[in-house]
Amino acid sequence: MDNSRTISFSTYDLLDKSTSSPQESIFGNFDLVICSNLLFYYQEKYQRFILKKLINSLDESGYLVTGEAERHSVTKIGGLLMVSPPSHIF
């Protein structure tokens, strides 16, 4: 399978309060969001803001994959189930 036609990458300011998802995606509805080694750079209030934005951008059947550093923040916020503990897939 040639994934180059089905996967796209873009840059996006996760702290932008005026948008809920990258402009290229229109409404979000992502099948997969990967967040690794990012949240520990931010204060807890910004971590919550970023995670809520990521969670809201997921499709109903989408997955959030995190690094070790983000796993605690995701479980603390709630709203997602861990697919297979101790994985970092929610």
N, C-alpha and C positions, 0 to 999 in steps of 0.2 A: 504494500500500500504506500502510495506517495503522500506523506503527511504534509508536504509543503503547500498543498492546496487547502488543507483543512485547519491548519494551525497558523495563528497570526500573533505577532508580538507588537506591543506599543508601550510608550512611556505615558505615565499618568501621575498627577499629583494627588496622592491619597488623602492629603489634608485639605483639599479644595472642597469647601462647604457648599459651593454652588452646583456641584455635579454629583451624581450618584454612581457613575461608571464612566469609563473612557468613552470619548465621543465616537470612536470608531465602532463601538458595540451597540450604540443607540440605547438599548434598554438593559444591558447586562445579560442576564440569562446564560451565564457561563457554565459549561459542563465541568470545567476544572479550573481552579485557582490555586497557584502555588505561592506560598508566602514563607520564605525561609531566611533566617538571620536578618530580620528587619526590625521587629517590634522592640527589641531590647535597646534600641537607640532612642526610643521615645518614652516620655513620662506615661504613667498608667492611664491618665485621661485620654491621651492621644492614641494609646494602644487600643482602648475600647472603641474609640471613634473609627479607627482604621478597620478593626475586626468587624464591627457592625456593617461598615460599608462593603467589605469583602463578602460577608455572609449574605447581605441583601442582593449582591450582584450574581449570586449563584442561581442556576436553574433549580427547580424543585428536586431533581434527581442528580444535582451536581455535587462535586467533591471539593473540599478544601484540604490541601496537603500542606503541612507545616513542617518546620524544622523543630528540633528539640527545644530551642529557646522560645518558640511560640506556643507550644503545646499547653503549657500551664495557663497562659493567658486565654486561650480558646476555651478550655474547660471551665475557667473561672467565670467567663462571660455567659456561657451556656448557649442553648439554642441549637446545638449540633450534637450528634452522637458519634462517638469514636467507632470507626468501622471494625477494627480488629485490634483491641488493646494488645500490646503497648505501641501500636503504630501511631503515626502522626497524620492519619487520614480521617477526616470527619465528614 
